[in-house]
């Protein structure tokens, strides 16, 4: 697993002492800034380097509001502050910002200037009521979008956090919202995202789509279950004339299913929707929806990624409405006559002659009020998740996706944030068809100094950087880190990273425009044999990794660790043993004395017969490469004692001994490190030099001992199967 904290790739803003919760992001590629809303502060970071050039505006709650919040029984440090929840572009020069205001939501305008060189960053003194825009409680999320100077927001609208609604505020129209206290419309929801998606070439048909999770409706599920939802509204909805006045008349919702089909028809459902990302396609009406889910099950912990098509979403919204007669009946598809125009249709010239929702017939509005839910759910593309991760001690929290042009086509690279502060970089590779995808984990990276949930993510294609928010700060990492795949063509090819290609001398950034004969890349198959074999004739180092060849000395009855880990996340390592170069190689299996780990081979108690040649092999896609050749020489204890004893004699004035002639001596303290110095320097013959060596090595030995203790703990952890970092990304089970 790449530890980026030690590399130069990662740039981190560690956070202010009096702030936290860097959760609200707004990426402005044109001005080259990342605006971040946090506790009591708004920041503006430079996209090139977030640590170098940032501005900040403190926006705390007033002392009076903080006192009121405390008297109401809230936690002064954790809740009675102004947590910024809304950051939206308002016009060419201003953003609209809202915060919790110590359980008294407030909004204002933030001046950012027209051009990057204006370098303006100033909060207007004018404060507006933030109810229906920001939640009161900082723990609650808001999904918001400001378009045509109107703010759409899914949020809670009261102090107690009971009145949840989807609002439209600002603008010239009267504020409008979902029906109040009607669990058929919204049932204790948590909002995740909101997006505008056009329905046709006529902007009158534009719809807002909301993504949220909520409790199942009464009778929809036995027990208290969470359901993931997609909701729709017409952008030009002005509410009803007699019924649903200042309420949406076009609101509909459907369930999003993300489940692994199991035996006996028992599906494993991932219902806790955490995040969505819309990947645009050539058709603006049909983005691909990527969604992250966790499970609310008590039985197992897991996360999944599902993809949905807008065709499937629209088909469900045009399908039967969910209907229920009386409280004890099950939900069934509505079989009666659906009024015209069909509820959920936007008033436009495309579908009939209604200019506004206020003109809709009463029966349409009445029907819409009592039938907000669709009967059929939306199933994911291919009817199954594209990634499933279970039995790991972390869960997915955030996702962004980048479309990458490679030699053999376009690939979607997913960056998935976890609640442990790690990022998974995953490419989905079509196998045969678009509906049959293979997931390849390219890297898993730690991006914060301590485990902390990643709560915000933005990807800048212009800068080729990823920006990450958490409770403790903000991090920035490049989308591509080709140098981690080593210096060999085969390793670069096996990585299957669409950002990277072998350019003849190293693994470097792939640019679709550059035409270079020596460039090698094979994302679909990752086959270095076809890609790199012709290069091997010119220069041996280009096709093959340079083989590490070293000699290691060990002392009988002690333990030794032969370190070897491949560059690729997906390679398997095998160890082979040869008594001498002429002997047959045999594979080393894990047993009591030999422990194979992802970091190397641990030999617990060395025996004289363990001397020989050890080969570490990495195997992937049928391609095997030898990473390491170790010649191990095991010295028996008698020989070592003899050497040490005779070296003392030599230091006392005798001639230098023949290190390999046996001789019995009384027991002495064994100095393994010193013995190595004697093997390496048989001509050492003054006591001073010898002592100096011992002292130097003793200091080093203390440091290394601490390191070995760490390593041993690490190995024990791994044996218990608790080490997060080495789990392969599980493929979703395929239907046979």
C-alpha positions as CSV (number, residue, x, y, z in Angstrom):
1,X,0.0,0.0,0.0
2,X,1.4,3.3,-1.0
3,X,2.2,5.4,2.0
4,X,1.9,8.8,0.4
5,X,2.7,10.7,3.5
6,X,6.4,10.0,3.1
7,X,6.4,10.7,-0.6
8,X,6.6,14.1,-2.3
9,X,3.3,13.4,-4.1
10,X,1.0,14.4,-1.3
11,X,0.3,18.0,-0.1
12,X,-1.6,18.4,3.1
13,X,-3.2,21.3,4.9
14,X,-3.1,20.2,8.5
15,X,-6.0,22.4,9.7
16,X,-6.2,25.3,12.1
17,X,-6.2,24.8,15.9
18,X,-9.6,26.5,16.2
19,X,-11.3,24.8,13.3
20,X,-12.2,21.3,12.0
21,X,-14.8,19.6,9.8
22,X,-13.4,20.5,6.4
23,X,-16.5,19.0,4.7
24,X,-17.9,21.4,2.2
25,X,-16.0,21.8,-1.1
26,X,-16.5,24.0,-4.2
27,X,-14.0,23.5,-7.0
28,X,-13.4,26.6,-9.2
29,X,-11.2,25.4,-12.1
30,X,-11.4,28.8,-13.9
31,X,-10.0,30.7,-10.9
32,X,-7.7,27.9,-9.9
33,X,-9.1,27.8,-6.4
34,X,-10.7,25.2,-4.1
35,X,-13.2,26.9,-1.7
36,X,-13.6,24.9,1.6
37,X,-16.3,25.4,4.2
38,X,-15.3,24.2,7.8
39,X,-16.1,25.0,11.4
40,X,-16.3,28.8,11.8
41,X,-14.1,29.3,8.7
42,X,-14.1,29.5,4.9
43,X,-10.9,28.8,3.1
44,X,-9.7,29.5,-0.5
45,X,-6.8,27.2,-1.5
46,X,-4.6,27.4,-4.6
47,X,-5.3,24.3,-6.8
48,X,-1.6,24.0,-7.7
49,X,-0.5,23.6,-4.1
50,X,-3.0,23.9,-1.3
51,X,-0.3,24.4,1.4
52,X,1.4,27.3,-0.3
53,X,-1.2,30.0,-0.9
54,X,-4.4,30.0,0.9
55,X,-6.8,32.7,2.3
56,X,-9.2,32.3,5.2
57,X,-12.2,34.1,6.5
58,X,-13.4,33.5,10.1
59,X,-17.2,33.3,10.3
60,X,-18.0,32.2,13.9
61,X,-21.4,32.2,15.5
62,X,-22.1,35.2,17.7
63,X,-21.5,34.8,21.5
64,X,-25.3,35.3,22.1
65,X,-26.1,32.4,19.7
66,X,-23.5,30.2,21.2
67,X,-25.0,30.8,24.7
68,X,-28.5,30.1,23.5
69,X,-27.3,26.9,21.9
70,X,-25.6,25.8,25.1
71,X,-28.7,26.6,27.2
72,X,-30.7,24.5,24.8
73,X,-28.6,21.5,25.9
74,X,-26.2,21.3,23.0
75,X,-22.5,20.6,23.2
76,X,-20.6,24.0,23.2
77,X,-17.5,22.8,21.4
78,X,-18.9,20.2,19.0
79,X,-22.3,21.7,18.1
80,X,-22.5,25.4,19.1
81,X,-20.4,26.8,16.2
82,X,-21.0,27.9,12.6
83,X,-20.4,24.8,10.5
84,X,-20.4,25.8,6.8
85,X,-22.8,23.5,4.9
86,X,-23.6,25.3,1.6
87,X,-21.1,26.7,-0.9
88,X,-22.7,27.5,-4.2
89,X,-21.8,29.8,-7.2
90,X,-24.4,32.7,-7.2
91,X,-23.2,34.9,-10.0
92,X,-19.9,35.9,-11.8
93,X,-18.5,37.5,-8.7
94,X,-20.2,36.0,-5.7
95,X,-20.8,32.6,-4.0
96,X,-23.8,31.9,-1.7
97,X,-22.7,30.4,1.7
98,X,-24.7,29.0,4.6
99,X,-23.8,27.5,7.9
100,X,-25.5,26.0,11.0
101,X,-24.9,29.2,13.0
102,X,-24.9,27.4,16.4
103,X,-28.3,25.8,15.7
104,X,-29.6,29.0,14.1
105,X,-28.8,28.7,10.3
106,X,-27.4,31.7,8.6
107,X,-26.5,32.6,5.0
108,X,-24.5,35.3,3.3
109,X,-22.7,36.2,0.0
110,X,-19.0,35.6,-0.5
111,X,-17.2,37.9,-3.0
112,X,-14.6,36.0,-5.0
113,X,-14.0,38.5,-7.9
114,X,-14.5,37.9,-11.6
115,X,-11.0,36.9,-12.7
116,X,-8.2,35.0,-10.9
117,X,-6.0,38.1,-10.7
118,X,-8.7,40.0,-8.8
119,X,-7.7,37.9,-5.7
120,X,-10.8,39.0,-3.8
121,X,-12.0,36.9,-0.9
122,X,-14.5,38.8,1.3
123,X,-17.7,37.9,3.1
124,X,-20.5,40.5,2.8
125,X,-21.8,41.8,6.1
126,X,-25.4,41.1,5.0
127,X,-26.7,38.0,6.8
128,X,-29.9,36.1,5.7
129,X,-32.0,33.5,7.5
130,X,-30.6,30.0,6.6
131,X,-33.7,28.0,7.4
132,X,-34.5,25.5,4.7
133,X,-31.0,26.0,3.3
134,X,-28.6,24.7,6.0
135,X,-29.5,22.2,8.7
136,X,-29.5,23.3,12.4
137,X,-27.5,20.3,13.5
138,X,-23.9,20.0,12.2
139,X,-24.2,16.2,12.1
140,X,-26.8,16.4,9.3
141,X,-25.9,16.7,5.7
142,X,-27.4,19.1,3.1
143,X,-27.6,18.4,-0.6
144,X,-27.8,21.8,-2.4
145,X,-27.6,23.3,-5.8
146,X,-27.9,26.9,-6.9
147,X,-29.1,27.4,-10.4
148,X,-30.6,30.5,-12.0
149,X,-30.3,32.3,-8.7
150,X,-32.6,29.7,-7.0
151,X,-31.3,27.4,-4.3
152,X,-32.5,23.8,-4.2
153,X,-31.7,22.1,-0.9
154,X,-32.6,18.8,0.8
155,X,-32.2,19.5,4.5
156,X,-33.9,19.6,7.9
157,X,-35.8,22.7,8.7
158,X,-36.2,22.7,12.4
159,X,-34.2,22.7,15.7
160,X,-35.3,19.2,16.6
161,X,-34.2,17.7,13.2
162,X,-37.7,16.2,12.5
163,X,-39.0,18.4,9.7
164,X,-37.0,17.2,6.6
165,X,-37.8,18.7,3.3
166,X,-36.7,19.5,-0.2
167,X,-36.8,23.3,-0.6
168,X,-36.4,25.9,-3.3
169,X,-35.6,29.3,-1.9
170,X,-34.1,32.6,-3.1
171,X,-35.2,33.8,-6.6
172,X,-38.3,35.6,-7.6
173,X,-40.8,32.8,-6.8
174,X,-42.4,32.0,-3.5
175,X,-40.4,29.4,-1.6
176,X,-41.6,25.9,-2.3
177,X,-41.1,22.6,-0.4
178,X,-42.2,19.0,-0.1
179,X,-45.4,18.1,1.9
180,X,-44.8,18.5,5.6
181,X,-45.0,15.6,8.0
182,X,-46.1,13.0,5.4
183,X,-43.9,9.9,5.7
184,X,-45.0,8.8,2.2
185,X,-43.1,11.8,0.8
186,X,-40.0,11.8,3.0
187,X,-39.4,9.5,6.0
188,X,-36.5,10.8,8.1
189,X,-34.2,11.2,5.1
190,X,-30.4,11.9,4.8
191,X,-29.6,13.8,1.7
192,X,-26.5,12.9,-0.3
193,X,-26.6,14.8,-3.6
194,X,-28.7,16.8,-6.1
195,X,-28.2,17.2,-9.8
196,X,-29.9,18.9,-12.8
197,X,-30.4,16.5,-15.7
198,X,-32.1,17.6,-18.9
199,X,-35.0,15.4,-20.1
200,X,-35.2,16.7,-23.7
201,X,-33.8,19.5,-25.9
202,X,-36.4,21.8,-24.3
203,X,-35.1,23.4,-21.0
204,X,-38.8,23.5,-19.8
205,X,-38.5,19.8,-19.2
206,X,-35.3,20.0,-17.1
207,X,-35.5,18.0,-13.9
208,X,-33.7,18.1,-10.6
209,X,-32.7,14.6,-9.3
210,X,-32.1,14.1,-5.5
211,X,-30.2,11.2,-4.0
212,X,-31.0,10.3,-0.4
213,X,-31.5,7.5,2.0
214,X,-34.5,7.2,4.3
215,X,-36.5,4.8,6.5
216,X,-38.7,2.5,4.5
217,X,-42.4,3.6,4.2
218,X,-44.9,2.0,6.6
219,X,-45.7,-1.5,5.3
220,X,-42.9,-1.4,2.7
221,X,-40.6,-3.5,4.8
222,X,-40.8,-5.6,8.0
223,X,-38.8,-3.9,10.8
224,X,-37.0,-0.6,10.4
225,X,-35.1,-0.7,7.2
226,X,-33.2,2.0,5.3
227,X,-33.9,2.4,1.6
228,X,-31.7,4.3,-1.0
229,X,-33.8,6.7,-3.1
230,X,-33.6,8.8,-6.2
231,X,-36.2,11.6,-6.3
232,X,-37.2,13.9,-9.2
233,X,-38.7,17.4,-9.4
234,X,-39.4,19.7,-12.4
235,X,-37.3,22.8,-12.3
236,X,-40.3,24.9,-13.4
237,X,-42.6,23.5,-10.7
238,X,-44.5,26.4,-9.0
239,X,-46.8,24.3,-6.8
240,X,-50.5,23.8,-7.1
241,X,-53.4,26.3,-7.4
242,X,-55.9,25.0,-4.8
243,X,-54.1,21.9,-3.4
244,X,-50.4,21.6,-2.8
245,X,-50.0,25.4,-2.7
246,X,-46.3,26.3,-2.5
247,X,-45.6,22.5,-2.5
248,X,-44.1,20.5,-5.3
249,X,-46.6,18.9,-7.6
250,X,-44.1,16.9,-9.7
251,X,-42.2,15.2,-6.8
252,X,-41.7,11.4,-7.4
253,X,-39.2,9.0,-5.8
254,X,-38.0,5.5,-6.5
255,X,-35.9,3.0,-4.7
256,X,-32.3,2.4,-5.8
257,X,-31.3,-1.3,-5.4
258,X,-27.6,-2.3,-5.0
259,X,-27.5,-5.9,-4.0
260,X,-25.6,-9.1,-4.5
261,X,-28.0,-11.9,-5.7
262,X,-27.6,-14.8,-3.4
263,X,-28.6,-18.4,-3.3
264,X,-32.3,-19.2,-2.4
265,X,-33.2,-15.7,-3.7
266,X,-31.8,-14.1,-0.6
267,X,-30.1,-10.9,-1.7
268,X,-27.4,-9.1,0.2
269,X,-28.7,-5.5,0.2
270,X,-26.5,-2.4,0.4
271,X,-29.0,0.3,1.4
272,X,-27.1,3.0,3.1
273,X,-26.4,5.4,0.2
274,X,-23.3,7.4,1.0
275,X,-22.3,9.3,-2.1
276,X,-23.1,9.7,-5.8
277,X,-21.0,10.8,-8.8
278,X,-22.5,11.6,-12.2
279,X,-20.1,10.8,-15.1
280,X,-21.1,12.8,-18.1
281,X,-21.4,11.0,-21.5
282,X,-21.7,12.4,-25.1
283,X,-25.4,12.8,-24.4
284,X,-26.1,15.4,-21.6
285,X,-29.4,13.7,-21.0
286,X,-27.8,10.4,-20.1
287,X,-25.0,10.6,-17.5
288,X,-23.9,7.4,-15.8
289,X,-24.7,7.4,-12.1
290,X,-22.0,5.9,-9.8
291,X,-23.2,5.4,-6.2
292,X,-21.5,4.2,-3.1
293,X,-23.4,2.1,-0.5
294,X,-22.7,0.6,2.9
295,X,-24.9,-1.9,4.6
296,X,-27.2,-1.4,7.6
297,X,-27.0,-5.1,8.4
298,X,-25.8,-6.2,11.9
299,X,-24.6,-9.5,10.4
300,X,-21.8,-8.2,8.2
301,X,-20.0,-5.0,7.4
302,X,-19.4,-4.1,3.8
303,X,-19.5,-1.5,1.0
304,X,-20.4,-1.6,-2.7
305,X,-20.4,0.5,-5.8
306,X,-23.3,0.3,-8.2
307,X,-23.8,2.0,-11.6
308,X,-27.1,3.2,-12.9
309,X,-28.3,4.4,-16.3
310,X,-30.7,7.3,-16.8
311,X,-32.7,5.1,-19.2
312,X,-33.5,2.7,-16.4
313,X,-34.3,5.6,-14.0
314,X,-36.7,7.2,-16.5
315,X,-38.3,3.8,-17.2
316,X,-39.1,3.4,-13.5
317,X,-40.6,6.9,-13.3
318,X,-42.8,6.1,-16.3
319,X,-43.9,2.8,-14.7
320,X,-46.6,2.0,-12.1
321,X,-47.0,4.2,-9.0
322,X,-46.9,2.5,-5.6
323,X,-50.4,2.3,-4.1
324,X,-51.8,1.2,-0.8
325,X,-55.4,1.1,0.5
326,X,-55.6,1.6,4.3
327,X,-52.8,1.1,6.8
328,X,-52.7,-2.7,6.9
329,X,-52.4,-3.4,3.2
330,X,-49.2,-4.0,1.3
331,X,-47.9,-1.6,-1.3
332,X,-49.1,-2.7,-4.8
333,X,-48.8,-1.3,-8.3
334,X,-51.6,1.2,-9.0
335,X,-54.0,-0.4,-11.5
336,X,-56.6,2.4,-11.9
337,X,-56.7,5.2,-14.4
338,X,-53.8,7.7,-14.2
339,X,-55.0,11.3,-14.7
340,X,-53.7,13.4,-17.6
341,X,-51.1,14.9,-17.9
342,X,-49.3,12.1,-16.1
343,X,-48.1,13.2,-12.6
344,X,-44.4,13.9,-12.6
345,X,-44.5,15.4,-16.2
346,X,-43.2,19.0,-16.4
347,X,-45.5,21.7,-17.8
348,X,-44.0,22.4,-21.2
349,X,-44.9,22.6,-24.9
350,X,-43.3,19.1,-25.3
351,X,-46.0,17.2,-23.5
352,X,-49.3,19.1,-23.8
353,X,-50.4,22.6,-23.4
354,X,-49.9,23.4,-19.7
355,X,-47.8,26.6,-19.1
356,X,-47.4,26.1,-15.3
357,X,-48.2,23.6,-12.6
358,X,-50.8,26.0,-11.3
359,X,-52.9,25.2,-14.4
360,X,-52.8,21.4,-13.7
361,X,-56.2,19.8,-13.2
362,X,-57.1,19.2,-9.6
363,X,-57.2,15.4,-10.1
364,X,-53.6,15.4,-11.2
365,X,-52.5,17.4,-8.1
366,X,-54.6,15.2,-5.8
367,X,-53.1,12.0,-7.3
368,X,-49.6,13.4,-7.1
369,X,-50.1,14.2,-3.4
370,X,-51.1,10.6,-2.5
371,X,-48.7,8.8,-4.9
372,X,-45.2,10.2,-4.5
373,X,-43.5,6.8,-4.7
374,X,-43.0,4.5,-7.7
375,X,-43.7,0.8,-7.4
376,X,-40.7,-0.6,-9.3
377,X,-37.1,-0.1,-8.1
378,X,-34.2,1.0,-10.2
379,X,-31.7,-1.8,-10.7
380,X,-28.0,-1.3,-11.4
381,X,-26.4,-1.8,-14.8
382,X,-25.8,-5.6,-15.1
383,X,-28.0,-6.1,-12.0
384,X,-25.2,-6.3,-9.6
385,X,-22.5,-4.1,-8.0
386,X,-19.3,-3.4,-9.8
387,X,-17.3,-3.5,-6.6
388,X,-18.1,-5.3,-3.4
389,X,-15.8,-5.1,-0.3
390,X,-16.8,-7.1,2.8
391,X,-15.0,-8.4,5.9
392,X,-12.7,-5.4,6.0
393,X,-12.6,-2.9,8.9
394,X,-13.4,0.1,6.8
395,X,-16.3,1.4,4.7
396,X,-16.6,3.5,1.6
397,X,-17.5,7.1,2.1
398,X,-16.9,9.1,-1.1
399,X,-16.4,8.6,-4.8
400,X,-15.2,10.6,-7.8
401,X,-14.6,9.1,-11.3
402,X,-12.2,10.2,-14.0
403,X,-12.6,9.3,-17.7
404,X,-9.1,8.4,-19.0
405,X,-8.0,8.0,-22.6
406,X,-5.6,5.1,-23.0
407,X,-4.0,3.3,-25.9
408,X,-6.7,0.7,-26.2
409,X,-9.8,2.8,-25.4
410,X,-11.4,4.9,-22.6
411,X,-11.5,3.8,-19.0
412,X,-13.3,5.0,-15.9
413,X,-10.9,5.3,-13.0
414,X,-12.6,5.5,-9.6
415,X,-11.2,7.1,-6.6
416,X,-13.0,5.8,-3.5
417,X,-12.5,7.4,-0.1
418,X,-12.9,5.4,3.1
419,X,-13.7,6.1,6.7
420,X,-10.1,5.2,7.6
421,X,-8.7,8.0,5.5
422,X,-7.5,5.8,2.7
423,X,-8.1,6.1,-1.1
424,X,-8.7,3.2,-3.4
425,X,-7.8,3.8,-7.0
426,X,-9.8,1.3,-9.1
427,X,-10.1,0.9,-12.9
428,X,-13.1,-0.9,-14.4
429,X,-12.1,-2.8,-17.5
430,X,-14.8,-4.2,-19.9
431,X,-14.4,-7.9,-20.4
432,X,-16.0,-8.7,-23.8
433,X,-18.8,-6.2,-23.3
434,X,-19.7,-3.0,-21.4
435,X,-22.0,-5.1,-19.2
436,X,-19.2,-7.4,-18.0
437,X,-16.6,-5.4,-16.1
438,X,-13.5,-6.4,-14.3
439,X,-12.3,-4.3,-11.4
440,X,-8.6,-3.8,-10.9
441,X,-7.3,-2.2,-7.8
442,X,-4.4,0.0,-8.9
443,X,-3.3,1.5,-5.6
444,X,-4.5,2.0,-2.0
445,X,-3.1,5.1,-0.4
446,X,-3.1,6.7,3.1
447,X,-3.7,10.4,2.7
448,X,-4.1,11.7,6.3
449,X,-1.7,11.4,9.3
450,X,-4.3,9.5,11.4
451,X,-7.3,7.4,10.5
452,X,-10.1,9.8,9.7
453,X,-13.2,9.5,7.4
454,X,-12.9,11.2,4.0
455,X,-15.9,13.4,3.8
456,X,-15.4,15.5,0.7
457,X,-13.7,14.8,-2.6
458,X,-13.2,16.9,-5.8
459,X,-11.3,16.0,-8.9
460,X,-9.6,18.6,-11.1
461,X,-9.0,17.3,-14.6
462,X,-7.3,20.5,-15.5
463,X,-4.7,20.1,-12.7
464,X,-4.8,16.3,-12.7
465,X,-5.2,16.4,-8.9
466,X,-7.6,15.0,-6.3
467,X,-8.6,17.1,-3.3
468,X,-9.8,15.4,-0.1
469,X,-11.6,16.7,3.0
470,X,-11.9,15.3,6.5
471,X,-12.4,16.4,10.1
472,X,-8.7,17.1,10.5
473,X,-7.6,18.8,7.3
474,X,-7.4,18.9,3.5
475,X,-5.1,16.8,1.3
476,X,-4.1,17.0,-2.4
477,X,-2.8,14.1,-4.4
478,X,-2.0,13.6,-8.1
479,X,-4.3,11.3,-10.2
480,X,-1.2,9.5,-11.6
481,X,1.9,8.3,-9.8
482,X,3.6,6.3,-12.6
483,X,6.9,6.2,-10.8
484,X,5.5,3.8,-8.2
485,X,5.3,1.0,-10.8
486,X,9.0,0.5,-11.0
487,X,11.6,1.0,-13.7
488,X,10.8,-1.9,-16.0
489,X,8.5,-2.3,-19.0
490,X,6.9,-5.5,-17.6
491,X,6.0,-3.9,-14.2
492,X,4.6,-0.8,-15.9
493,X,2.5,-3.0,-18.2
494,X,1.3,-5.2,-15.4
495,X,0.1,-2.2,-13.4
496,X,-2.7,-1.7,-15.9
497,X,-3.0,2.0,-14.9
498,X,-4.5,3.9,-17.9
499,X,-2.6,7.1,-16.7
500,X,0.7,5.4,-17.2
501,X,2.7,3.9,-20.1
502,X,6.2,2.5,-20.7
503,X,8.0,5.1,-22.8
504,X,11.2,3.2,-23.6
505,X,13.1,4.2,-20.4
506,X,10.6,4.4,-17.6
507,X,6.9,4.2,-16.5
508,X,5.6,7.7,-17.2
509,X,2.4,9.7,-17.8
510,X,0.5,8.6,-20.9
511,X,-0.5,11.4,-23.3
512,X,-2.9,10.3,-26.1
513,X,-1.6,12.9,-28.5
514,X,2.1,11.9,-28.4
515,X,2.9,9.3,-31.0
516,X,5.9,7.3,-29.8
517,X,6.9,3.9,-31.2
518,X,8.4,2.7,-27.9
519,X,5.3,3.4,-25.9
520,X,3.8,0.3,-24.3
521,X,0.4,0.1,-22.5
522,X,-2.1,-2.7,-22.2
523,X,-4.9,-1.9,-19.8
524,X,-7.4,-4.6,-21.0
525,X,-5.1,-7.6,-20.6
526,X,-2.0,-6.3,-18.8
527,X,0.1,-8.7,-20.8
528,X,3.8,-7.8,-20.7
529,X,4.8,-10.7,-22.9
530,X,3.3,-9.2,-26.0
531,X,4.0,-5.6,-25.0
532,X,7.6,-5.8,-23.8
533,X,9.3,-8.8,-25.4
534,X,10.6,-7.0,-28.5
535,X,12.3,-4.4,-26.3
536,X,14.3,-7.0,-24.4
537,X,16.7,-7.6,-27.4
538,X,17.9,-4.0,-27.4
539,X,18.6,-3.6,-23.7
540,X,18.2,-6.2,-21.1
541,X,17.1,-3.7,-18.5
542,X,14.2,-2.4,-20.5
543,X,12.2,-5.6,-20.6
544,X,13.3,-7.0,-17.2
545,X,13.4,-5.6,-13.8
546,X,17.0,-5.4,-12.6
547,X,17.4,-8.5,-10.4
548,X,18.4,-7.9,-6.8
549,X,21.1,-10.4,-5.9
550,X,22.4,-10.4,-2.4
551,X,24.0,-12.5,0.3
552,X,22.6,-12.7,3.8
553,X,24.3,-14.4,6.8
554,X,22.2,-16.0,9.5
555,X,23.1,-17.7,12.8
556,X,21.9,-21.1,13.6
557,X,18.8,-21.2,15.9
558,X,18.1,-17.5,15.3
559,X,15.4,-16.2,12.9
560,X,15.8,-14.2,9.7
561,X,13.5,-12.2,7.4
562,X,14.0,-12.1,3.7
563,X,12.2,-9.0,2.5
564,X,10.5,-9.0,-0.9
565,X,7.2,-7.3,-2.0
566,X,6.1,-6.8,-5.7
567,X,5.2,-3.3,-7.1
568,X,1.8,-4.5,-8.3
569,X,-1.2,-4.8,-5.9
570,X,-2.4,-8.0,-7.7
571,X,0.8,-10.0,-8.1
572,X,1.2,-13.2,-6.1
573,X,4.6,-14.0,-4.6
574,X,6.2,-17.4,-4.6
575,X,9.4,-18.5,-2.9
576,X,11.7,-21.1,-4.3
577,X,14.8,-22.8,-2.8
578,X,17.9,-24.3,-4.4
579,X,20.7,-25.9,-2.4
580,X,23.2,-24.8,-5.0
581,X,22.9,-23.3,-8.5
582,X,23.0,-26.8,-10.1
583,X,20.2,-28.2,-7.9
584,X,16.5,-28.4,-8.8
585,X,14.3,-25.5,-7.5
586,X,11.6,-26.4,-5.0
587,X,8.7,-24.2,-3.8
588,X,8.6,-23.1,-0.2
589,X,5.2,-23.6,1.4
590,X,4.1,-21.8,4.6
591,X,4.6,-24.2,7.5
592,X,5.7,-23.9,11.1
593,X,9.3,-22.7,10.4
594,X,8.6,-20.7,7.2
595,X,6.0,-18.0,7.2
596,X,5.2,-16.3,3.9
597,X,3.9,-12.8,4.1
598,X,3.2,-10.1,1.6
599,X,6.4,-8.4,2.7
600,X,8.6,-11.4,2.5
601,X,9.7,-14.7,4.0
602,X,10.2,-15.3,7.7
603,X,12.4,-18.2,8.7
604,X,11.7,-18.7,12.4
605,X,14.6,-20.9,13.5
606,X,17.5,-21.3,11.2
607,X,19.0,-24.7,10.6
608,X,22.4,-25.5,9.0
609,X,20.6,-27.1,6.1
610,X,18.7,-23.8,5.3
611,X,21.9,-22.5,3.6
612,X,21.3,-22.1,-0.1
613,X,19.7,-19.8,-2.8
614,X,16.2,-18.3,-2.2
615,X,14.3,-16.9,-5.2
616,X,11.3,-14.5,-4.8
617,X,9.0,-14.7,-7.8
618,X,6.1,-12.4,-8.7
619,X,3.3,-14.0,-10.8
620,X,0.6,-12.1,-12.6
621,X,-1.4,-12.7,-15.7
622,X,0.7,-15.8,-16.4
623,X,3.8,-13.6,-16.4
624,X,6.5,-14.6,-13.9
625,X,9.4,-12.4,-13.0
626,X,12.1,-13.0,-10.4
627,X,12.4,-10.0,-8.1
628,X,15.1,-11.2,-5.7
629,X,17.8,-13.8,-5.4
630,X,19.2,-14.3,-1.9
631,X,22.1,-16.5,-1.0
632,X,21.7,-17.4,2.6
633,X,24.7,-18.7,4.6
634,X,23.8,-20.2,8.0
635,X,26.7,-20.1,10.4
636,X,26.7,-22.7,13.2
637,X,27.1,-21.4,16.8
638,X,30.4,-23.2,17.3
639,X,32.0,-21.6,14.3
640,X,30.7,-18.1,15.4
641,X,32.1,-18.5,19.0
642,X,35.4,-19.7,17.5
643,X,35.6,-16.7,15.2
644,X,34.9,-14.2,18.0
645,X,37.3,-15.9,20.4
646,X,40.1,-16.0,17.9
647,X,39.5,-12.4,16.8
648,X,40.2,-11.4,20.4
649,X,43.5,-13.3,20.2
650,X,44.3,-11.6,17.0
651,X,43.5,-8.2,18.5
652,X,45.8,-9.1,21.4
653,X,48.7,-9.4,19.0
654,X,48.3,-12.8,17.3
655,X,48.1,-13.0,13.5
656,X,44.8,-12.8,11.8
657,X,43.0,-16.2,12.1
658,X,41.7,-18.3,9.3
659,X,38.0,-17.6,9.8
660,X,36.8,-21.0,8.7
661,X,39.0,-23.4,10.6
662,X,36.9,-25.0,13.5
663,X,38.0,-24.8,17.1
664,X,36.2,-25.3,20.4
665,X,36.0,-22.4,22.8
666,X,34.1,-21.7,26.0
667,X,30.6,-20.1,25.7
668,X,30.6,-16.4,25.1
669,X,28.0,-13.8,24.3
670,X,27.1,-14.1,20.6
671,X,27.5,-10.9,18.5
672,X,25.7,-11.7,15.2
673,X,26.3,-8.2,13.9
674,X,29.9,-8.2,14.8
675,X,30.3,-11.6,13.2
676,X,29.2,-10.0,10.0
677,X,31.8,-7.3,10.3
678,X,34.4,-10.1,10.7
679,X,33.2,-11.9,7.6
680,X,33.3,-8.7,5.7
681,X,36.7,-7.5,7.0
682,X,38.9,-10.5,7.9
683,X,41.9,-8.2,8.0
684,X,40.6,-6.2,11.0
685,X,43.4,-6.8,13.5
686,X,43.4,-3.9,16.0
687,X,41.2,-3.9,19.1
688,X,40.4,-0.2,18.6
689,X,39.0,-0.7,15.2
690,X,37.0,-3.7,16.3
691,X,35.5,-1.9,19.3
692,X,34.6,1.1,17.3
693,X,32.7,-1.2,14.9
694,X,30.9,-2.8,17.8
695,X,29.8,0.5,19.3
696,X,28.6,1.8,16.0
697,X,26.7,-1.3,15.3
698,X,25.3,-1.5,18.8
699,X,23.6,1.9,18.4
700,X,22.2,0.8,15.0
701,X,21.2,-2.5,16.5
702,X,19.0,-0.7,19.1
703,X,17.2,1.1,16.3
704,X,16.8,-2.0,14.2
705,X,15.6,-4.0,17.1
706,X,12.7,-1.5,17.6
707,X,12.0,-1.8,13.9
708,X,12.0,-5.7,14.1
709,X,9.6,-5.6,17.0
710,X,7.3,-3.4,14.9
711,X,7.7,-5.8,12.0
712,X,6.9,-8.8,14.2
713,X,3.8,-7.2,15.5
714,X,2.8,-6.4,12.0
715,X,3.3,-10.0,11.0
716,X,1.2,-11.2,13.9
717,X,-1.6,-8.8,13.0
718,X,-1.4,-10.1,9.4
719,X,-1.7,-13.7,10.5
720,X,-4.9,-12.8,12.4
721,X,-6.2,-11.6,9.1
722,X,-6.9,-8.1,10.4
723,X,-4.5,-6.2,8.1
724,X,-6.6,-4.0,6.0
725,X,-4.0,-3.2,3.4
726,X,-3.5,-6.4,1.7
727,X,-7.1,-7.5,0.9
728,X,-7.7,-8.0,-2.8
729,X,-10.7,-6.1,-4.1
730,X,-13.3,-8.7,-4.2
731,X,-15.1,-9.2,-7.5
732,X,-18.8,-9.4,-7.3
733,X,-19.9,-13.0,-7.8
734,X,-20.8,-13.7,-11.4
735,X,-23.9,-15.5,-12.5
736,X,-23.0,-18.7,-14.3
